């Protein structure tokens, strides 16, 4: 079995073996005395999930790329309540080539979680730092806003620096990202719950590109000190 197929099977297994439900935004049952400690892994997860950079294949000779993704967060802190909030996060994205090196990109997500209608919108740009046909250095910046849930609203900024290279015949990439989020907590009548939480969800990332006909399947692993995000992106480029 080819290396790419093995990677795809492993990533798919870990992405779908956990609960198929979407991420939960019900925060009113968290212990108010430990609220920030227990909720921060979840906030990092949604901040990273909304900021999908969509690592589409090199599209210098194309005009537009469209893709979808599914992200699943895994809490590695041991904070049980935050783990209970974890779930899937879907995204629909697109990128438009402006110049040989510059692209505009954005994504959006709308899904039902319990009684909440969750909506997030993200915009930004991608830049090829080098001009090679492959094995480029890439820089991507995104700005996102999540609203809709009754208990919180979240804004975040994410910047990632990525190096592409070939692992044998498999196109892969590694990099690191700097993520800052600012969350407004909307729980009323509980004095010990903070009104605002600001934090960082910086990470290392690893991914591969598996060409399947006209589509590219891209498994991605993001590792933070508190959470691990496993994602699968499927994209297609058009002239």
Residue, then its C-alpha position, 0 to 999 in steps of 0.5 A: x500500500x502506498x504511503x499516501x494511502x496509509x496516511x489517509x486511512x490513519x487520519x480518516x480513522x482518527x477523525x471519524x472514530x470520535x463522536x460525530x456530533x458538532x462542537x457544543x457551545x453550552x458553557x453554562x454547566x461549567x464550574x464557575x470557579x474554574x471556568x477559564x481553566x476548563x474552557x480554554x482548550x475548547x476555545x483554542x479548538x474552535x479558534x484553530x478550526x475556524x482559521x482553516x488556511x486550506x493548504x491547496x496545491x500550488x495554483x500559480x497557473x490556475x485562477x480559483x480553488x474551492x474546498x471543504x474541510x472537517x476538523x476534530x479537536x482532541x483535548x490533551x490537558x485532562x480538563x474533562x468538561x472542555x473535552x465534552x464540548x469537543x466535536x466536529x467543525x465543518x468549513x467551506x473555503x475558496x481562494x482566488x489568485x490575484x498575482x503570481x504569488x498572491x491569493x485572497x482566501x476565505x472560508x465560512x461555516x454554518x451548522x446547528x449545535x444543540x439549540x445554537x446556530x453557529x456561524x463563522x466567517x474568515x478572510x485573509x491572504x496567502x503569499x508564496x515567498x519563493x517562486x518555485x514550481x514546487x517546494x515553496x515557502x508560503x505565508x498565510x494570514x487569516x482573520x475570523x469571527x464566530x457568532x451565533x451561540x448564546x454563550x460566546x462570541x469569538x474573534x481570532x487572527x492566525x498567521x502560518x509559515x509553511x515549507x513544502x517539500x517532497x517525502x519520496x513521491x508524496x508532496x508534504x508540508x510542515x510549518x508553524x502558526x501563531x494564533x491569537x483569540x479574543x472571546x466574549x463570554x455571554x453568561x449572565x448572573x455569574x460574577x465569577x465567570x470572566x466577561x472576556x478571555x484572551x489567549x494564544x493557540x500557537x501550533x506546529x503543523x504537518x500535512x500531505x497532499x494526495x491527488x485523486x483525479x481532479x481533487x486533492x485530499x489533504x490530511x493535516x495535523x496541528x499540535x498545540x500544548x493543550x489540543x491536537x487538531x486533526x483535519x481533512x481538506x478536499x479541494x479542487x482548482x479551476x482555470 
